[in-house]
């Protein structure tokens, strides 16, 4: 399976946001812990992809190009959140 690292990171950011929202409500606190474990797993896979480890997934572009594209997206997203 090929994966776009930028889209993967975007989905992880979305899950982090959802986790925060769910953690603030008593009815969904348990669900937020489940999502947190998914986030940790996704971050481990992302690190493995960045370092060229023996991950089952493959990047859809060259590794360095994918990392640069993902980093540009993260910088842009962080700037937007500061407003």
N, C-alpha and C positions, 0 to 999 in steps of 0.2 A: 504494500500500500504506500502510495506517495502522499506526502503531507506538506502543506504550506506553513512554514514556521510562523509567519506573521499572523495568519488566521488562527493558528493554534494558540499563540500568545494572547490574541484578542479574546478568544473563547475563555481562556484562563482568567483574564481580567474580569470578564463578565461573571464568571462563577464566583470570584472573590467579592464582587459587588452583591451578588445574590446572597452569599453566605453572611455578609454583614447585615443585610436587611432581615434575613431569617433569624439571626442570632439576637436581634433586638426584640423579638416577640416570643413570649413564653411558650406558645403553642407549637412553634416551629424550631425551637432551640435544638432538639434532637436531630432534625433534618439538617441543620446548619453544620453539625459535627460530621455528618456523612459527607456533605459537600466539601468540608475541609479536608477530609481524607482523599477525596478525588483530586482536589487542588494539589495536594502534596504529591500524589502519584503523577499528575500531569507535569509538575515542575521537575520531577526526577527524569521523566521521559524527555522533556525539553533539554535538560542538561546533557543527557546522553546523546541526543541529536546534535547539540552544539559541539560536543567533544568528539564526535565521530565514533561513538561507542557501538557496541553490537546490539543495537536496538532493532526490533522487527520493522519499524516504520522507516521509510526513506524520505528525504527531503525532495520537494519537487524541483529544486534548483540546486546549484552548487552550494555547499555548506556555508562558505563565507558570505556569499551573496544573500543567502537566506537570513543569516544572522544580522547583516547590515540592514536589510529590509525590515526585519522585526524590530531592531533597535530604533530605527527612524519612527516607526509606528508608536513605540512605547514613549519616546520623547514627545511626540505630538500629543499623545493621549494624556501624559502627565501635565503638559502645559495647559491643556483644556480643563483639567480637573482643578487647577490652581485658580481659575476665575470664579 
